[in-house]
Structures are given as C-alpha cells and as structure tokens.
C-alpha cells in the first residue's frame, strides 16, 4: 500500500551572528527599549551582515533539518523556499539545492510573506499526498533588514533576519491533521514592499519603467486588528477540519509578529500561556522564517515532543493568513 500520509520528521534553523538590542537601536532611531518591548515584546533581533546571503542561512537551516530526519540531501525530491527576500529576483531555491548537493530535487520559491511557511506546508503536503514526491524540504527564510527604512521607527524596530526548515516525508499515517488558507487582496495596501519606478523614454512614444523596490510600509493598527480577528477564526476552521477541540492542542505556535497579537489570539481561543510558544523577544519578526525558527528551537529544547499536536498560523502581507494542525514526528 502506498504511503499517502505526511509526517514532519526533522527541523533546523539558522540566524546571523550579529545581534541588535533595542538599547543600541535607540542610537539609530528615536525610540527606547521600554517603548519597543511594551508595544511589541521584542528585545533584540539578528541582522545579516553584507557578506551573509539568504541562500547561506537557508542552506544552514536545511542541513540541520536533513540531519535531524535521518535522510541525505540526494534523497530529497522537492525543495520549497518560502521567502519574500530572495538573493535573486528569479528565485533562490535552486541555489540552495546546489549548496546542499540535493541533485535529485526540483526547487522553487514560494511567496506569501509572513504566511509563507504555512502556505508552503500545505503545498508540500499535496505533492506527498498525491504520491508524486516522498521527501520534501520546506524552508522559511527572510532577510528583511535589506528592505527596512532605518529612519522609520514604526517599522525598523519590528524586523529581524533568519531561516528555519523542516523535512516532510511520505508516511502511512497522516500527521497533517487539518488546514485552512485565506487571502484578501482588498487589504493589500496595509502592508507592502512595493516596486516604485520612474518613467524612462526608450524611443519616441515608447516608455519603460526603471527603479527598485521601496522599503516596507505598514499600517500597524489595521494589521493588528486583522490578525486578532482573523487568526482565531482560521485556527478554529483548521481544528474543525482536523476534528479536534482546542483542549486537544499541546502547543500554539503563531507567526512571531507581535507579542500582543500572540497573547490576544491565545486568549480568544482559551489557550493557557504555558502552551504558547514565543521566541519573538530574541529574534523579532523574521517573516516566513518565524514559525520554523520557533518550532526548531522548541523541538531542540525538548518542549515539543513526538506526537505532540501543534496548532500553527501565519498571517501578513497580501493580506494572507492560514492555519495548520499537525502532529510532530512520525
């Protein structure tokens, strides 16, 4: 009988060595440790130096995940890289494939901003459930420090750099118990990393646009309101699909955007504090990397154990949001 279930069998993570504490950041922009910590829960973030690339962070996290799952790079059939900040606009997954020596894997990027890892998890599962691939590497990685306006204190205090990865494998029992995904493009303007170009005349009557991407802009109040309302709803939908109640969840693992959002969602779902995973204070918002980074840390600390049920949710630009309920290990 074919293995058409999905198991998450290994995890890994990588962050840059350079750490920027709130106190030091207050020398760059008018802010304070107290102001940032009380509003966001963030104390420090990791920043990639110019010599560090997204592919380097993604490869380091992936190597750990591959080792943890007990397979070899050449066993991989597919590599999905969830990122909004590739080294190359054409994609970075193939570079990671080469650096890993995953010679048999097809590789491509997937972009859904801070929801990227959850969207990637569901995408990877479909390839396994349909019997197309057996071993999938899913990476969430972002270097948002490249795209932050360091003079805008509303946004520059929030973001950090990092990468996390998991291995999904075909299994007799299906450990992805339920999921739900949503998008609302009418709210797209609330959170952007937009292209802005100027018109250039190529020939008389023929105009093109030349330019680059502008720094991140965000309407914090609207994004907060959206997350606190939509995330509990989408987790409820995923739980319903999984035929589980909130009480059966061992861990709540949300995208690490803001501690106030994490607390508000946990409160609305009636999930006690000791079941909530948060490492936001150390890393800030690492976008697509935040869930796998926190997951790997919790696994290595012995918090998340085999067979534990995890409810996870990503939310952010698009606007996009999604939730997945999975059982750790095989």
FENFENWO-V106536 format. One record per residue. N is the residue number from 0. RES is the residue in one letter. PSI is psi in radians with two decimals (999 if undefined). OMEGA is omega in whole degrees, -180 to 180 (NA if undefined). Layout:
n: {N:N}
res: {RES:RES}
psi: {PSI:PSI}
omega: {OMEGA:OMEGA}
This chain:
n: {0:1:2:3:4:5:6:7:8:9:10:11:12:13:14:15:16:17:18:19:20:21:22:23:24:25:26:27:28:29:30:31:32:33:34:35:36:37:38:39:40:41:42:43:44:45:46:47:48:49:50:51:52:53:54:55:56:57:58:59:60:61:62:63:64:65:66:67:68:69:70:71:72:73:74:75:76:77:78:79:80:81:82:83:84:85:86:87:88:89:90:91:92:93:94:95:96:97:98:99:100:101:102:103:104:105:106:107:108:109:110:111:112:113:114:115:116:117:118:119:120:121:122:123:124:125:126:127:128:129:130:131:132:133:134:135:136:137:138:139:140:141:142:143:144:145:146:147:148:149:150:151:152:153:154:155:156:157:158:159:160:161:162:163:164:165:166:167:168:169:170:171:172:173:174:175:176:177:178:179:180:181:182:183:184:185:186:187:188:189:190:191:192:193:194:195:196:197:198:199:200:201:202:203:204:205:206:207:208:209:210:211:212:213:214:215:216:217:218:219:220:221:222:223:224:225:226:227:228:229:230:231:232:233:234:235:236:237:238:239:240:241:242:243:244:245:246:247:248:249:250:251:252:253:254:255:256:257:258:259:260:261:262:263:264:265:266:267:268:269:270:271:272:273:274:275:276:277:278:279:280:281:282:283:284:285:286:287:288:289:290:291:292:293:294:295:296:297:298:299:300:301:302:303:304:305:306:307:308:309:310:311:312:313:314:315:316:317:318:319:320:321:322:323:324:325:326:327:328:329}
res: {X:X:X:X:X:X:X:X:X:X:X:X:X:X:X:X:X:X:X:X:X:X:X:X:X:X:X:X:X:X:X:X:X:X:X:X:X:X:X:X:X:X:X:X:X:X:X:X:X:X:X:X:X:X:X:X:X:X:X:X:X:X:X:X:X:X:X:X:X:X:X:X:X:X:X:X:X:X:X:X:X:X:X:X:X:X:X:X:X:X:X:X:X:X:X:X:X:X:X:X:X:X:X:X:X:X:X:X:X:X:X:X:X:X:X:X:X:X:X:X:X:X:X:X:X:X:X:X:X:X:X:X:X:X:X:X:X:X:X:X:X:X:X:X:X:X:X:X:X:X:X:X:X:X:X:X:X:X:X:X:X:X:X:X:X:X:X:X:X:X:X:X:X:X:X:X:X:X:X:X:X:X:X:X:X:X:X:X:X:X:X:X:X:X:X:X:X:X:X:X:X:X:X:X:X:X:X:X:X:X:X:X:X:X:X:X:X:X:X:X:X:X:X:X:X:X:X:X:X:X:X:X:X:X:X:X:X:X:X:X:X:X:X:X:X:X:X:X:X:X:X:X:X:X:X:X:X:X:X:X:X:X:X:X:X:X:X:X:X:X:X:X:X:X:X:X:X:X:X:X:X:X:X:X:X:X:X:X:X:X:X:X:X:X:X:X:X:X:X:X:X:X:X:X:X:X:X:X:X:X:X:X:X:X:X:X:X:X:X:X:X:X:X:X:X:X:X:X:X:X}
psi: {2.40:2.49:1.77:0.22:2.98:2.31:2.46:1.96:-0.11:2.68:2.81:2.83:2.79:2.41:2.68:2.74:-0.52:2.18:2.39:1.88:2.67:-0.70:-0.72:-0.67:-0.52:-0.21:-0.33:-0.72:2.68:1.73:-3.06:2.81:-0.76:-0.77:-0.83:-0.85:-0.75:-0.53:-0.46:-0.46:-0.01:2.33:-0.63:2.96:2.76:2.44:2.32:2.25:2.84:-0.53:-0.22:2.31:2.83:-0.70:-0.59:-0.83:-0.78:-0.69:-0.74:-0.79:-0.72:-0.71:-0.72:-0.77:-0.71:-0.80:-0.74:-0.52:-0.14:0.37:3.12:2.72:-0.64:-0.16:-0.28:2.37:-0.50:2.42:2.12:2.17:1.88:1.96:2.66:-0.04:1.03:2.75:-0.48:2.28:-0.39:-0.17:2.67:-0.20:-0.67:-0.59:-0.70:-0.74:-0.78:-0.75:-0.55:-0.42:0.53:1.22:-0.38:0.01:2.41:2.52:2.38:2.78:2.69:2.25:2.04:0.58:-2.27:-0.21:-0.04:-0.73:-0.75:-0.74:-0.66:-0.67:-0.80:-0.69:-0.84:-0.72:-0.61:-0.66:-0.63:-0.78:-0.51:-0.01:0.17:-0.83:2.67:-0.63:2.03:2.32:2.13:2.17:2.40:2.11:2.40:2.52:1.42:-0.27:-0.39:-0.45:0.36:2.46:1.87:0.07:-0.08:1.76:-0.28:-0.50:-0.63:-0.40:-0.26:-0.61:2.59:3.07:2.58:3.10:2.54:2.67:2.66:2.73:2.24:2.33:2.64:2.42:2.76:-0.69:2.52:2.03:-0.13:1.77:-0.45:2.70:2.84:2.40:2.53:2.69:2.58:1.61:-0.27:-0.31:0.24:-0.64:-0.18:-0.37:1.96:2.64:1.39:2.62:2.40:2.02:2.92:2.60:2.40:2.26:2.06:-0.81:2.83:2.10:-0.03:1.91:2.45:3.06:2.32:2.40:-2.80:-3.09:2.49:2.83:2.83:2.33:2.50:2.41:1.62:-0.72:-0.77:-0.70:-0.70:-0.84:-0.78:-0.85:-0.80:-0.54:-0.83:-0.56:-0.82:-0.65:-0.81:-0.57:-0.71:-0.74:-0.78:-0.66:-0.69:-0.76:-0.60:-0.13:0.76:2.74:2.85:-0.64:-0.42:-0.09:2.30:-0.61:2.45:2.09:1.70:2.77:2.29:1.40:-0.77:2.28:-0.55:-0.62:-0.83:-0.82:-0.74:-0.72:-0.79:-0.72:-0.79:-0.57:-0.11:0.69:2.15:2.70:-0.64:-0.19:0.01:2.21:2.24:2.21:0.35:-0.65:-0.61:-0.50:-0.23:-2.84:1.90:0.37:-2.17:-0.32:-0.30:-0.75:-0.91:-0.51:-0.82:-0.63:-0.88:-0.73:-0.77:-0.62:-0.81:-0.43:-0.11:0.20:-1.09:2.08:2.82:2.39:-0.07:2.49:2.17:2.26:2.12:2.62:2.35:2.61:2.51:-2.57:2.55:-0.91:2.48:2.66:2.67:2.83:2.62:2.45:2.11:2.76:2.20:2.44:-3.02:999}
omega: {-178:175:-177:174:-179:174:175:-165:180:180:177:178:178:177:177:-179:-176:-179:179:-180:179:-178:179:179:180:174:-179:-175:-177:-179:177:178:-179:-179:-178:-175:-178:-178:-173:-174:-178:176:-180:177:178:-179:178:176:-176:-178:-179:-180:175:-179:178:179:-179:180:180:178:-179:179:177:-178:179:179:-178:-178:176:176:178:180:-178:175:-177:177:-173:173:176:178:177:-179:172:-175:-179:174:-175:-178:177:179:-177:-178:-179:177:177:178:-179:-179:178:-172:-180:-169:-177:-174:166:-174:174:179:177:-177:171:177:-175:175:-170:-177:-180:177:178:179:-180:179:180:-179:-178:178:-179:-178:179:177:-178:-179:-179:-176:-177:173:177:-179:167:-176:176:171:-176:179:177:-169:179:171:-174:173:180:-173:179:-177:-172:-179:-169:-163:176:-176:178:179:175:-177:173:173:173:-178:174:-176:179:178:-178:-177:171:-167:180:176:174:-179:180:174:175:-178:179:179:-177:-174:-178:-177:-173:164:-163:172:175:-178:175:-178:178:-179:180:177:176:179:179:-179:175:179:176:180:179:178:-179:179:180:171:-176:169:-173:-178:-178:180:177:-180:179:-176:-177:178:-169:-175:176:179:-175:176:175:179:180:177:178:178:180:-177:-179:174:179:-179:-178:178:175:-176:170:-178:-178:169:-174:-177:-174:-177:179:176:-179:-179:-178:179:179:180:-179:-180:-178:179:-177:-175:-177:177:-175:179:178:172:-179:-177:-177:-169:-175:-180:-179:175:-175:-179:-166:-179:-179:177:179:178:-178:179:-180:178:-177:176:180:177:179:-177:177:-180:174:179:-177:171:-178:178:174:-179:179:-172:-180:-15:179:173:-179:178:176:176:-180:177:-176:176:-179:NA}
